[in-house]
Amino acid sequence: MSRFTLRKLGAGLLLAGLALSPVLAQAEAAWPSKPLTLIIPFPPGGGADTIGRYYADQLSSALGQPVVVDNKPGAGTAIAAEAAAKAKPDGYTLSLATAGQLTILPNLADNLRFDPETSFAPVSVVASIPNVIAVNGNLDVTDLQGLIAAAKAKPGAISYSSCGNGTLCHLSGELFKSLAGIDLLHVPYKGSAPAVTALLGGEVDVAVDTLTILAPQIQGGKVRGLALTSAQRSPLLPDVPTAAEAGLPGLETSGWFGIVLPAKTPPAIVERLNQEIGTIAKSEQTAERFGQNGITVEYTTPEEFARIIREDRVRWGKVAKESGAQIE
């Protein structure tokens, strides 16, 4: 914040601020008075889009104004984050932030035009989804240990897709490689939908992606699920073991999704939005809808969300450094 040495100028600005404060308070009280935008950092399809569109619909009803979805994929979710960070802090631009966007990507790139801890006003974590390691018919393996053995026999010959550089899918794959002591070729895509399409089409051998998008493919027998990166099995895939059960403990990487606003958004708006999200999160409809897609409903205070961002940034920084992962 700028400092002024001229007392008259400082006094004038203070008086102007006092005069405007009732106007600002009235504007905040009237929020929202026009349509809102929710930025989603991935293309349509996939877990993030499912979560974002559901909350956009529910918030539209709760706030009495349309919440329009704006998919902004690319650059490992940095494009969406930069757009959200630069938006006017008036409460009309929301962003669906991901663990990869705010805690992994900053550890892999030094040219980002946003800061995960200062560019946003965290509102609440809204959901979490574990990842799945799956293979197509190109690989003659039936379990995780079989994949590890195949990868050790042919270092760098087996490829895996992720939903983008710097995403949780990416770092989950790198953590898998590190823990298993194997070398896989990383092939990033602009979202889960194209990444899994690549697996189905044989462009890659393995996919590390969300339970939401891989479960239907595994259930339909199109690909084979080898392991879940969660502490417990999923009702959607009862026959797919956790990574620990498959002989690789430590591979737990359920990713969170949360709503953030541009920094300096009025606290009253942050609090109102947090309350509305809390009501949505506690509804049976949300639990049922998310459960059908392998998504866990989450809800936090803004302060708790800010703490999660700080702590996870440190955690994933260690993984990124140890794995040697880089933005390609």
Helices and strands as residue ranges (DSSP letters): H 7-30, E 36-40, H 47-63, E 67-71, G 75-77, H 78-86, E 93-98, H 99-99, I 100-104, H 105-108, E 120-129, E 131-135, H 144-153, E 159-162, H 168-180, E 185-188, H 192-200, E 206-210, H 211-219, E 224-228, E 255-262, H 267-281, H 284-292, E 296-297, H 302-323
